[in-house]
Amino acid sequence: MPQRLHLVFGGELVDPSTTTFRDVNAIHIVGLFPDYASAHAAWKREAQRTVDNAHMRYFIAHLHRLRDEEQAASATEELGR
């Protein structure tokens, strides 16, 4: 069974109704998690910690969805780089 990695990250948005970060260099990478439940717990912790800042948002990226295991690997990937 393939791993289902999740990335939790966040930062201050230009406008709370969009997903454009004010400063991409200041994005807070919370971490990579092996399952949705642990990613959600980390997301919730950070979201609650920053609840007083309406422009602050945290997200869960489903990294496993970026990869199609059925497709052949790229040349670089096959070399282990």
N, C-alpha and C positions, 0 to 999 in steps of 0.2 A: 504494500500500500504506500503510495507516495506521501511525502510530508505535505502538510497544508500550512505553510508558513504565513504569518500575518505580521505586518509592520504597523506599529502605532506611532503616529507623529502628529505634531500640531504647531500652531503659532498664531500670531496676531494677524487678523485679516484687515484688508483695506476697508471693506464694508461687510458687516455681518450677514448681509443677504447674498454674498458671493463667496467663492472659494479662492480668491486671489490674496496671496500672502503679502503683508506689508513689506517684509524683508526676508527673502528666501534664505539668506545667510543666517538668519536667527531662528530657523525652524528647529523645534525641539524633537529630536528622535528619541522616543521613549524606549523602543526596543523591538526585537523580533520575537515572536511567540509561536510555539509549535501547534497551537490550536486556537479556535475562535474564543473559547471560554476564557482562557488566560489573557488573550488580547483584549477582550471586552472588559475584564477586570482592570487591566492597566489603563485602558481608555477612560473608564468611569472614574478611576482614582484621579487622573489628570484633569478631566473635565470638572470634577467637583472642586479640585484644588484651585482652579482658575475661574470659578463661577462668577466672581465679582467683575470680571472683565468681559463685557459683551462682545468684544472683537476677537476674543481668544477662542479657537476651535481645535479640537483634536479629531483625528480620523483613524479608521482601521483600513489598511490596504490589504486585500486578499492576494498576496504574492503568488500563490499557487494558480490563480486565474490568469496570470500573465504568461504562463507556460503551458504549451500543449504537448503532453507527453507522447502523443501519437506522431508528431512531426519529427523528422530527422534533426539531429543536432547540427548547429553551425560548425564550420571548420574550426573556429577558435575554441568552441566548447569541446569538441572532440580531442583537441590537443591538451585539454585540462587547464586552460588559461581562463 
